Amino acid sequence: MISELRLFAAFLIAPMMPALLALGSSVLFDDVVFYEFILGMGAVVGYLFATALGVPAYILYFRHLNPMRKLPFVWFALACLAGYCLLFGSIMVSQSGLGALLSPTFLGYGAIFFVSTSIAVAAFYLIAFQRFRRTRTIH
């Protein structure tokens, strides 16, 4: 029962983590940013990727792992980055030519996408599967 609740919480919370961290950093550094825009786009993009990639990956692969290890989640984040590079790279090449793959726009968004995906995948793993040990204090 607890593991199902943790898994449900992971699917709810993890896709929003990159947007929440971006919101926190913009509040902390007092940037002039539209906070609703960050949260709205983070929710749309995060939950879209979680639904399109995360749920099938969990159903088809991750739930069958025994014991649950961290390395497959790292490979999943890298596979998501490869998918980004193939999809958006082919769009940029078709519009602007092969040099577009070295543009700051493509590389910058690729870095942001990879960091966001890594944060969301790490948050999912920590919420759903990480077992935190209690430390015993001696009185």
Buried (B, 14 or more C-beta within 10 A) or exposed (E): EEEEEBBEEBBEBBBBBBBBBBBEEBEEEEEEBEEEEBBEEBEEBBBEBBEEBBEEBBEEEBEEEEEBEEEEBBEBBBEBBEBBBEEBBEEBBEEEEEEBBEEEEBEEBBEEBBBBBBBBBBBBBBBBBEEEEEEEEEE
